[in-house]
């Protein structure tokens, strides 16, 4: 169980940094503006994605957030990574930039798997107590 918890915190921290901290700090940069335009998305889309990424990363990282909200965060990131893969593949073809969302999806899957292992191992508290 210790290995599962360590793996969960490492993978979740990586996601938090790349999908929470970095979008919060870089969504307004010229590189982000050009990247969004390059893929054909409107300018407001990067703000929308940044808000969802930061809130989703917080939902994954904060231990007191459990249940459906955390499940929705995992689902949201899954959709984001698959959409990013398809967008980059459609515009740029298959390459390194196209593969990064799939690598992030693998890290997300590891975090999700470990999260459920931890939840299933936790003692269940009966309803009403």
PyMOL commands that set and color helices and strands:
alter all, ss='L'
color gray80, all
select helices_A, chain A and resi 2-26+30-38+44-61+68-92+96-121
alter helices_A, ss='H'
color red, helices_A
deselect
rebuild
show_as cartoon
